[in-house]
Amino acid sequence: MAKQKISKNVKTVLDVLRDEVGGNVEAALRKLTNDYSMTWVYVGKRGKLFPRTGKNMPKELGETYLIKDRRYDIKNLAEGKDVVMVEMIESYADPKTRQKYRTPLVIVLEMKRGKIRKGRHYCDPRLSYLHLTEKQVKRAF
């Protein structure tokens, strides 16, 4: 079977996910446009509808990228003109209890000249706090 060629946009998305797993904020910032934003498509803390990133991306990424032992298990990946969609399971251990969090989610990333410009993060945050087992998450797929 022939190896499938990966587009520049897909490569950028996969690289930024690797940067997040590795905690490399500087490398990730180079893959984002100056006007980058991420919106979580759910009701956030204190009832805020569709929370989104602020203006200080180095600080926000620095806080997010502190999470150790994060893993992304990519289930499906699709792209269109200037958009990449990734269905995956995000896993990481609670820093205090070492208990695993596993969250099925989808991200939709709008691209501009090979960089990520906008993102939407779709998940059920209630699942994020359940400490789902691999077997439980597997039922979704």
C-alpha positions, 0 to 999 in steps of 0.5 A: 500500500502506498504511503499517503502524503500529508498536507502542510495543514495536517502536518502543522496540526499534528506538530502542534499537538506534539508540541502540546504533549512535549510542553513546547510553548515556543514551538507551538506559538510559531504554528499559530497566527497572531490573531489565533483564538480557541473557543470551547463549544460548551458551557464553561465554569460559572455558566460562561457560554462558549469560553475562549482564549484571551489575548496572552497566548504565551501565558495561556499555553504555558499554563495548559502545557504544564500538564505532564503525561498528556497523550492524544489518541487520534481516531479520525482526521479530515481536512477541507480547504483551510480547515482540519478536523481531528477526533481524538481521546485526550488522556493525562494523569491528575497531578495529585491523585495520578488517576487518569482522565480520558476525554473524547473530543473533536477539534476543528481548526481553521488554517491561514497560510499554513498556520492555525488561526481559529479553533473550536473544541467540542467535548462534553466536559462532564466526561472529563471529570469521570476518570473513564477507563480505556474500555469505557472510552472504547465503546464510543468508537 
